[in-house]
Amino acid sequence: MTGWRILQICLFIVTLSLTGLWVKDGFQVFTKDKSEKITIQQDEIFGTTIEKREWVEDFQFGLLPDDPLQPYRSLSFYLVVTIFALAIAQRNISKSSKASL
């Protein structure tokens, strides 16, 4: 097995792992670094309900980046890089197989 074939297998495993992480995080379109936590409390004096909202740190991997200056924080960046590397590896594999004939 050539080095290019091993590289292809490793990149394919990385792509599947990152896609699984994206699925686990809930198919988010955009990468999120915070999530909203809502707590509902009963007002003792007036008897009404009060919603308290706060933002907590919670990174969720998304398909697209949350900041254009940080494209590496998205699944699409890694997909483009790995597909490009897979294409280069496949081209080199086909070149080496033609050269050996």
Secondary structure, 3 states (H helix, E strand, C coil): CCHHHHHHHHHHHHHHHHHHHHHHCCCEEECEEEEEEEEEEECCCCCCEEEEEEEEEEEECEEECCCCCCHHHEHHHHHHHHHHHHHHHHHHHHHHHHHHC
